[in-house]
């Protein structure tokens, strides 16, 4: 959600810059038409199209950010919280009695695994 928000803000800033360029080109075009200034450096239609594209992309990114934020909140409250206690295990050495049942033997560090390694 945060990444989509950042992308949307960046694209929104670029769209505002394109709008500024469009308005500047439009003003230059009006001045040129009156014979006061130089010809505009750029196509008015290209600046407009770029601004519209960036604005649409920013809107999509903002919509995605909102959707991701809602999903995050729903999942946060809908999922079960787990215990924060650390898990532990106890390893006992020695043989087990017949009453305790069979036990697999794990070799100590670096020792072989059964008859095949001897």
ZAKOL-790065 format. One line per field, with one value per atom (N, C-alpha, C, CB): residue in three letters; x, y, z; atom name; residue number from 1. Coordinates in steps of 0.2 Angstrom, whole numbers, plus 5000, padded with zeros to 4 digits. Glycine has a CB too. Layout:
r = c(ala, ...)
c1 = c(X, ...)
c2 = c(Y, ...)
c3 = c(Z, ...)
a = c(CA, ...)
k = c(NUM, ...)
***
This chain:
r = c(unk, unk, unk, unk, unk, unk, unk, unk, unk, unk, unk, unk, unk, unk, unk, unk, unk, unk, unk, unk, unk, unk, unk, unk, unk, unk, unk, unk, unk, unk, unk, unk, unk, unk, unk, unk, unk, unk, unk, unk, unk, unk, unk, unk, unk, unk, unk, unk, unk, unk, unk, unk, unk, unk, unk, unk, unk, unk, unk, unk, unk, unk, unk, unk, unk, unk, unk, unk, unk, unk, unk, unk, unk, unk, unk, unk, unk, unk, unk, unk, unk, unk, unk, unk, unk, unk, unk, unk, unk, unk, unk, unk, unk, unk, unk, unk, unk, unk, unk, unk, unk, unk, unk, unk, unk, unk, unk, unk, unk, unk, unk, unk, unk, unk, unk, unk, unk, unk, unk, unk, unk, unk, unk, unk, unk, unk, unk, unk, unk, unk, unk, unk, unk, unk, unk, unk, unk, unk, unk, unk, unk, unk, unk, unk, unk, unk, unk, unk, unk, unk, unk, unk, unk, unk, unk, unk, unk, unk, unk, unk, unk, unk, unk, unk, unk, unk, unk, unk, unk, unk, unk, unk, unk, unk, unk, unk, unk, unk, unk, unk, unk, unk, unk, unk, unk, unk, unk, unk, unk, unk, unk, unk, unk, unk, unk, unk, unk, unk, unk, unk, unk, unk, unk, unk, unk, unk, unk, unk, unk, unk, unk, unk, unk, unk, unk, unk, unk, unk, unk, unk, unk, unk, unk, unk, unk, unk, unk, unk, unk, unk, unk, unk, unk, unk, unk, unk, unk, unk, unk, unk, unk, unk, unk, unk, unk, unk, unk, unk, unk, unk, unk, unk, unk, unk, unk, unk, unk, unk, unk, unk, unk, unk, unk, unk, unk, unk, unk, unk, unk, unk, unk, unk, unk, unk, unk, unk, unk, unk, unk, unk, unk, unk, unk, unk, unk, unk, unk, unk, unk, unk, unk, unk, unk, unk, unk, unk, unk, unk, unk, unk, unk, unk, unk, unk, unk, unk, unk, unk, unk, unk, unk, unk, unk, unk, unk, unk, unk, unk, unk, unk, unk, unk, unk, unk, unk, unk, unk, unk, unk, unk, unk, unk, unk, unk, unk, unk, unk, unk, unk, unk, unk, unk, unk, unk, unk, unk, unk, unk, unk, unk, unk, unk, unk, unk, unk, unk, unk, unk, unk, unk, unk, unk, unk, unk, unk, unk, unk, unk, unk, unk, unk, unk, unk, unk, unk, unk, unk, unk, unk, unk, unk, unk, unk, unk, unk, unk, unk, unk, unk, unk, unk, unk, unk, unk, unk, unk, unk, unk, unk, unk, unk, unk, unk, unk, unk, unk, unk, unk, unk, unk, unk, unk, unk, unk, unk, unk, unk, unk, unk, unk, unk, unk, unk, unk, unk, unk, unk, unk, unk, unk, unk, unk, unk, unk, unk, unk, unk, unk, unk, unk, unk, unk, unk, unk, unk, unk, unk, unk, unk, unk, unk, unk, unk, unk, unk, unk, unk, unk, unk, unk, unk, unk, unk, unk, unk, unk, unk, unk, unk, unk, unk, unk)
c1 = c(5004, 5000, 5004, 4995, 5010, 5014, 5018, 5019, 5020, 5024, 5019, 5026, 5013, 5008, 5006, 5001, 5006, 5005, 5011, 5004, 5017, 5023, 5023, 5029, 5021, 5021, 5016, 5020, 5010, 5005, 5006, 4998, 5010, 5012, 5017, 5015, 5022, 5027, 5024, 5032, 5019, 5016, 5011, 5011, 5008, 5004, 5008, 5001, 5014, 5019, 5021, 5025, 5022, 5024, 5018, 5027, 5012, 5006, 5005, 5000, 5007, 5006, 5012, 5007, 5017, 5023, 5021, 5029, 5018, 5015, 5010, 5012, 5005, 5000, 5003, 4995, 5009, 5012, 5015, 5017, 5018, 5021, 5016, 5025, 5010, 5004, 5002, 4999, 5001, 4999, 5004, 4997, 5010, 5016, 5016, 5022, 5015, 5015, 5009, 5015, 5003, 4997, 4998, 4991, 5001, 5002, 5007, 5005, 5012, 5017, 5013, 5023, 5009, 5005, 5001, 5001, 4997, 4993, 4997, 4989, 5003, 5007, 5010, 5013, 5012, 5014, 5009, 5017, 5003, 4997, 4996, 4991, 4997, 4997, 5003, 4995, 5008, 5014, 5019, 5012, 5018, 5022, 5028, 5017, 5027, 5033, 5035, 5031, 5040, 5043, 5038, 5050, 5039, 5035, 5036, 5037, 5031, 5031, 5036, 5024, 5040, 5045, 5041, 5051, 5037, 5034, 5027, 5034, 5024, 5018, 5013, 5017, 5008, 5003, 4999, 4998, 4998, 4994, 4998, 4992, 5005, 5009, 5009, 5016, 5010, 5010, 5004, 5011, 4998, 4991, 4991, 4986, 4993, 4992, 4996, 4994, 5002, 5007, 5004, 5014, 5001, 4998, 4992, 4996, 4988, 4982, 4984, 4978, 4989, 4992, 4995, 4997, 4999, 5002, 4996, 5007, 4991, 4986, 4982, 4981, 4980, 4977, 4981, 4975, 4987, 4992, 4992, 4999, 4992, 4992, 4986, 4994, 4980, 4974, 4974, 4968, 4976, 4976, 4981, 4979, 4987, 4991, 4988, 4998, 4984, 4981, 4975, 4978, 4971, 4966, 4969, 4962, 4975, 4978, 4980, 4984, 4983, 4985, 4979, 4989, 4974, 4968, 4966, 4962, 4965, 4963, 4968, 4963, 4975, 4979, 4979, 4987, 4977, 4977, 4971, 4976, 4965, 4959, 4960, 4953, 4964, 4965, 4970, 4968, 4975, 4979, 4976, 4985, 4971, 4967, 4963, 4963, 4959, 4955, 4959, 4951, 4965, 4969, 4972, 4974, 4973, 4976, 4971, 4978, 4965, 4960, 4957, 4955, 4957, 4954, 4958, 4952, 4965, 4969, 4971, 4976, 4972, 4973, 4980, 4973, 4981, 4987, 4991, 4987, 4997, 5001, 5005, 5006, 5007, 5010, 5017, 5011, 5019, 5026, 5031, 5026, 5029, 5034, 5039, 5031, 5045, 5050, 5048, 5057, 5049, 5048, 5055, 5047, 5054, 5060, 5059, 5060, 5065, 5065, 5070, 5066, 5069, 5074, 5076, 5071, 5083, 5086, 5089, 5091, 5087, 5089, 5094, 5084, 5100, 5105, 5103, 5112, 5106, 5105, 5100, 5104, 5099, 5094, 5088, 5097, 5083, 5076, 5074, 5071, 5070, 5068, 5062, 5065, 5061, 5056, 5049, 5056, 5048, 5041, 5040, 5041, 5046, 5045, 5045, 5051, 5046, 5045, 5052, 5040, 5052, 5058, 5060, 5057, 5066, 5069, 5074, 5072, 5074, 5079, 5085, 5076, 5090, 5097, 5099, 5102, 5101, 5104, 5111, 5100, 5116, 5123, 5125, 5127, 5130, 5133, 5137, 5137, 5138, 5142, 5147, 5144, 5146, 5152, 5152, 5158, 5148, 5149, 5145, 5146, 5146, 5143, 5136, 5147, 5132, 5125, 5124, 5121, 5125, 5124, 5130, 5118, 5128, 5133, 5137, 5130, 5134, 5136, 5142, 5131, 5143, 5148, 5154, 5146, 5154, 5159, 5164, 5157)
c2 = c(4994, 5000, 5006, 5000, 5006, 5012, 5013, 5011, 5008, 5008, 5011, 5001, 5009, 5011, 5019, 5007, 5020, 5027, 5032, 5028, 5029, 5033, 5034, 5029, 5028, 5028, 5033, 5021, 5033, 5037, 5045, 5036, 5046, 5053, 5055, 5054, 5051, 5052, 5054, 5047, 5049, 5050, 5056, 5044, 5058, 5064, 5070, 5064, 5070, 5076, 5077, 5075, 5071, 5072, 5074, 5065, 5072, 5074, 5082, 5071, 5084, 5092, 5095, 5093, 5092, 5095, 5096, 5092, 5090, 5090, 5095, 5083, 5096, 5101, 5108, 5101, 5109, 5116, 5117, 5116, 5112, 5113, 5114, 5106, 5111, 5112, 5119, 5107, 5121, 5128, 5133, 5130, 5132, 5136, 5136, 5134, 5130, 5130, 5133, 5123, 5133, 5136, 5144, 5134, 5146, 5153, 5156, 5155, 5152, 5154, 5154, 5149, 5149, 5149, 5155, 5142, 5157, 5163, 5169, 5164, 5170, 5176, 5175, 5176, 5170, 5169, 5171, 5162, 5169, 5170, 5178, 5167, 5181, 5189, 5192, 5191, 5188, 5191, 5194, 5196, 5192, 5195, 5191, 5196, 5185, 5180, 5175, 5177, 5171, 5166, 5160, 5164, 5156, 5150, 5146, 5147, 5142, 5137, 5132, 5135, 5129, 5124, 5117, 5125, 5114, 5108, 5108, 5107, 5102, 5101, 5101, 5094, 5105, 5106, 5099, 5111, 5096, 5089, 5084, 5087, 5084, 5079, 5080, 5079, 5087, 5088, 5087, 5096, 5088, 5086, 5078, 5089, 5075, 5067, 5064, 5064, 5067, 5065, 5066, 5068, 5072, 5074, 5069, 5081, 5068, 5064, 5057, 5064, 5054, 5047, 5047, 5045, 5052, 5052, 5052, 5057, 5057, 5057, 5051, 5063, 5047, 5041, 5036, 5038, 5036, 5031, 5033, 5031, 5039, 5041, 5039, 5049, 5040, 5038, 5030, 5040, 5026, 5019, 5017, 5016, 5020, 5019, 5021, 5023, 5026, 5028, 5024, 5035, 5021, 5016, 5010, 5015, 5008, 5002, 5002, 5000, 5008, 5009, 5009, 5016, 5012, 5011, 5004, 5016, 5001, 4993, 4989, 4991, 4990, 4987, 4988, 4988, 4995, 4997, 4993, 5004, 4993, 4990, 4982, 4991, 4979, 4972, 4971, 4969, 4975, 4974, 4975, 4980, 4979, 4980, 4974, 4987, 4972, 4966, 4960, 4965, 4959, 4953, 4953, 4952, 4959, 4960, 4958, 4968, 4960, 4959, 4952, 4964, 4949, 4943, 4937, 4942, 4938, 4932, 4931, 4933, 4925, 4923, 4925, 4915, 4928, 4930, 4923, 4935, 4923, 4917, 4919, 4915, 4914, 4915, 4918, 4908, 4922, 4925, 4921, 4932, 4916, 4912, 4908, 4907, 4908, 4904, 4897, 4906, 4893, 4886, 4883, 4883, 4877, 4874, 4866, 4876, 4863, 4856, 4853, 4853, 4847, 4844, 4838, 4843, 4837, 4831, 4827, 4833, 4821, 4817, 4812, 4813, 4811, 4806, 4799, 4809, 4794, 4788, 4784, 4788, 4777, 4773, 4774, 4766, 4772, 4772, 4765, 4775, 4765, 4758, 4756, 4759, 4749, 4746, 4749, 4739, 4752, 4755, 4761, 4756, 4765, 4771, 4771, 4776, 4765, 4764, 4765, 4768, 4764, 4765, 4772, 4762, 4773, 4780, 4780, 4782, 4785, 4786, 4789, 4790, 4787, 4789, 4794, 4784, 4800, 4805, 4806, 4812, 4805, 4805, 4812, 4802, 4812, 4818, 4821, 4817, 4828, 4832, 4828, 4838, 4827, 4825, 4817, 4827, 4813, 4806, 4803, 4803, 4797, 4794, 4792, 4788, 4790, 4788, 4781, 4792, 4777, 4770, 4766, 4769, 4760, 4755, 4758, 4749, 4761, 4763, 4767, 4766, 4771, 4776, 4773, 4782, 4767, 4764, 4761, 4760)
c3 = c(5000, 5000, 5000, 5006, 5004, 5004, 4998, 5010, 4995, 4988, 4983, 4986, 4983, 4978, 4979, 4978, 4985, 4987, 4985, 4995, 4986, 4983, 4976, 4986, 4972, 4965, 4963, 4962, 4966, 4964, 4965, 4968, 4971, 4972, 4967, 4979, 4965, 4960, 4953, 4959, 4951, 4945, 4945, 4943, 4950, 4951, 4950, 4958, 4953, 4952, 4945, 4957, 4942, 4935, 4930, 4932, 4932, 4929, 4930, 4931, 4936, 4937, 4933, 4944, 4932, 4928, 4921, 4929, 4918, 4912, 4911, 4910, 4916, 4915, 4915, 4921, 4919, 4918, 4912, 4924, 4909, 4902, 4897, 4900, 4897, 4893, 4893, 4894, 4899, 4900, 4897, 4907, 4898, 4896, 4888, 4898, 4885, 4878, 4875, 4875, 4879, 4876, 4877, 4881, 4882, 4883, 4877, 4890, 4876, 4871, 4864, 4871, 4863, 4856, 4855, 4856, 4861, 4860, 4859, 4867, 4862, 4861, 4854, 4866, 4851, 4845, 4840, 4843, 4841, 4836, 4836, 4839, 4842, 4842, 4839, 4849, 4837, 4835, 4840, 4830, 4846, 4851, 4853, 4858, 4853, 4855, 4850, 4862, 4852, 4848, 4847, 4850, 4842, 4841, 4847, 4834, 4849, 4855, 4853, 4857, 4858, 4857, 4859, 4860, 4855, 4857, 4855, 4865, 4855, 4852, 4858, 4848, 4857, 4863, 4864, 4861, 4859, 4859, 4863, 4852, 4862, 4865, 4873, 4862, 4874, 4882, 4885, 4882, 4881, 4884, 4885, 4880, 4880, 4880, 4886, 4873, 4886, 4892, 4899, 4891, 4899, 4906, 4908, 4906, 4903, 4904, 4906, 4898, 4902, 4903, 4910, 4898, 4912, 4919, 4924, 4920, 4923, 4928, 4929, 4926, 4923, 4924, 4928, 4917, 4926, 4930, 4937, 4927, 4939, 4946, 4949, 4947, 4946, 4949, 4950, 4944, 4945, 4946, 4952, 4940, 4953, 4958, 4965, 4958, 4965, 4971, 4973, 4971, 4968, 4969, 4972, 4963, 4969, 4971, 4978, 4967, 4980, 4987, 4992, 4988, 4990, 4994, 4995, 4992, 4990, 4990, 4994, 4983, 4993, 4997, 5005, 4995, 5006, 5013, 5016, 5014, 5013, 5015, 5016, 5010, 5011, 5012, 5018, 5005, 5019, 5024, 5031, 5024, 5032, 5038, 5039, 5038, 5034, 5035, 5037, 5028, 5033, 5035, 5042, 5030, 5044, 5051, 5056, 5052, 5055, 5060, 5059, 5060, 5053, 5052, 5053, 5045, 5054, 5055, 5062, 5051, 5064, 5071, 5073, 5072, 5079, 5081, 5084, 5087, 5083, 5085, 5092, 5080, 5095, 5101, 5100, 5105, 5104, 5104, 5107, 5106, 5111, 5114, 5110, 5119, 5111, 5107, 5108, 5109, 5103, 5103, 5106, 5096, 5109, 5113, 5112, 5120, 5113, 5112, 5117, 5105, 5120, 5124, 5121, 5131, 5121, 5118, 5124, 5112, 5125, 5130, 5127, 5134, 5131, 5129, 5132, 5130, 5129, 5132, 5129, 5140, 5131, 5128, 5132, 5129, 5128, 5130, 5133, 5125, 5137, 5140, 5135, 5147, 5135, 5130, 5131, 5131, 5137, 5139, 5135, 5146, 5134, 5130, 5123, 5132, 5120, 5113, 5109, 5110, 5102, 5098, 5098, 5091, 5097, 5096, 5091, 5103, 5087, 5081, 5084, 5075, 5082, 5084, 5079, 5086, 5082, 5077, 5079, 5078, 5074, 5076, 5078, 5070, 5083, 5085, 5080, 5091, 5080, 5075, 5071, 5078, 5065, 5061, 5060, 5063, 5065, 5064, 5058, 5071, 5056, 5051, 5052, 5048, 5047, 5048, 5047, 5043, 5052, 5052, 5049, 5048, 5047, 5045, 5038, 5044, 5034, 5027, 5028, 5023, 5033, 5034, 5038, 5037, 5040, 5044, 5040, 5049)
a = c(N, CA, C, CB, N, CA, C, CB, N, CA, C, CB, N, CA, C, CB, N, CA, C, CB, N, CA, C, CB, N, CA, C, CB, N, CA, C, CB, N, CA, C, CB, N, CA, C, CB, N, CA, C, CB, N, CA, C, CB, N, CA, C, CB, N, CA, C, CB, N, CA, C, CB, N, CA, C, CB, N, CA, C, CB, N, CA, C, CB, N, CA, C, CB, N, CA, C, CB, N, CA, C, CB, N, CA, C, CB, N, CA, C, CB, N, CA, C, CB, N, CA, C, CB, N, CA, C, CB, N, CA, C, CB, N, CA, C, CB, N, CA, C, CB, N, CA, C, CB, N, CA, C, CB, N, CA, C, CB, N, CA, C, CB, N, CA, C, CB, N, CA, C, CB, N, CA, C, CB, N, CA, C, CB, N, CA, C, CB, N, CA, C, CB, N, CA, C, CB, N, CA, C, CB, N, CA, C, CB, N, CA, C, CB, N, CA, C, CB, N, CA, C, CB, N, CA, C, CB, N, CA, C, CB, N, CA, C, CB, N, CA, C, CB, N, CA, C, CB, N, CA, C, CB, N, CA, C, CB, N, CA, C, CB, N, CA, C, CB, N, CA, C, CB, N, CA, C, CB, N, CA, C, CB, N, CA, C, CB, N, CA, C, CB, N, CA, C, CB, N, CA, C, CB, N, CA, C, CB, N, CA, C, CB, N, CA, C, CB, N, CA, C, CB, N, CA, C, CB, N, CA, C, CB, N, CA, C, CB, N, CA, C, CB, N, CA, C, CB, N, CA, C, CB, N, CA, C, CB, N, CA, C, CB, N, CA, C, CB, N, CA, C, CB, N, CA, C, CB, N, CA, C, CB, N, CA, C, CB, N, CA, C, CB, N, CA, C, CB, N, CA, C, CB, N, CA, C, CB, N, CA, C, CB, N, CA, C, CB, N, CA, C, CB, N, CA, C, CB, N, CA, C, CB, N, CA, C, CB, N, CA, C, CB, N, CA, C, CB, N, CA, C, CB, N, CA, C, CB, N, CA, C, CB, N, CA, C, CB, N, CA, C, CB, N, CA, C, CB, N, CA, C, CB, N, CA, C, CB, N, CA, C, CB, N, CA, C, CB, N, CA, C, CB, N, CA, C, CB, N, CA, C, CB, N, CA, C, CB, N, CA, C, CB, N, CA, C, CB, N, CA, C, CB, N, CA, C, CB, N, CA, C, CB, N, CA, C, CB, N, CA, C, CB, N, CA, C, CB, N, CA, C, CB, N, CA, C, CB, N, CA, C, CB, N, CA, C, CB, N, CA, C, CB, N, CA, C, CB)
k = c(1, 1, 1, 1, 2, 2, 2, 2, 3, 3, 3, 3, 4, 4, 4, 4, 5, 5, 5, 5, 6, 6, 6, 6, 7, 7, 7, 7, 8, 8, 8, 8, 9, 9, 9, 9, 10, 10, 10, 10, 11, 11, 11, 11, 12, 12, 12, 12, 13, 13, 13, 13, 14, 14, 14, 14, 15, 15, 15, 15, 16, 16, 16, 16, 17, 17, 17, 17, 18, 18, 18, 18, 19, 19, 19, 19, 20, 20, 20, 20, 21, 21, 21, 21, 22, 22, 22, 22, 23, 23, 23, 23, 24, 24, 24, 24, 25, 25, 25, 25, 26, 26, 26, 26, 27, 27, 27, 27, 28, 28, 28, 28, 29, 29, 29, 29, 30, 30, 30, 30, 31, 31, 31, 31, 32, 32, 32, 32, 33, 33, 33, 33, 34, 34, 34, 34, 35, 35, 35, 35, 36, 36, 36, 36, 37, 37, 37, 37, 38, 38, 38, 38, 39, 39, 39, 39, 40, 40, 40, 40, 41, 41, 41, 41, 42, 42, 42, 42, 43, 43, 43, 43, 44, 44, 44, 44, 45, 45, 45, 45, 46, 46, 46, 46, 47, 47, 47, 47, 48, 48, 48, 48, 49, 49, 49, 49, 50, 50, 50, 50, 51, 51, 51, 51, 52, 52, 52, 52, 53, 53, 53, 53, 54, 54, 54, 54, 55, 55, 55, 55, 56, 56, 56, 56, 57, 57, 57, 57, 58, 58, 58, 58, 59, 59, 59, 59, 60, 60, 60, 60, 61, 61, 61, 61, 62, 62, 62, 62, 63, 63, 63, 63, 64, 64, 64, 64, 65, 65, 65, 65, 66, 66, 66, 66, 67, 67, 67, 67, 68, 68, 68, 68, 69, 69, 69, 69, 70, 70, 70, 70, 71, 71, 71, 71, 72, 72, 72, 72, 73, 73, 73, 73, 74, 74, 74, 74, 75, 75, 75, 75, 76, 76, 76, 76, 77, 77, 77, 77, 78, 78, 78, 78, 79, 79, 79, 79, 80, 80, 80, 80, 81, 81, 81, 81, 82, 82, 82, 82, 83, 83, 83, 83, 84, 84, 84, 84, 85, 85, 85, 85, 86, 86, 86, 86, 87, 87, 87, 87, 88, 88, 88, 88, 89, 89, 89, 89, 90, 90, 90, 90, 91, 91, 91, 91, 92, 92, 92, 92, 93, 93, 93, 93, 94, 94, 94, 94, 95, 95, 95, 95, 96, 96, 96, 96, 97, 97, 97, 97, 98, 98, 98, 98, 99, 99, 99, 99, 100, 100, 100, 100, 101, 101, 101, 101, 102, 102, 102, 102, 103, 103, 103, 103, 104, 104, 104, 104, 105, 105, 105, 105, 106, 106, 106, 106, 107, 107, 107, 107, 108, 108, 108, 108, 109, 109, 109, 109, 110, 110, 110, 110, 111, 111, 111, 111, 112, 112, 112, 112, 113, 113, 113, 113, 114, 114, 114, 114, 115, 115, 115, 115, 116, 116, 116, 116, 117, 117, 117, 117, 118, 118, 118, 118)
***
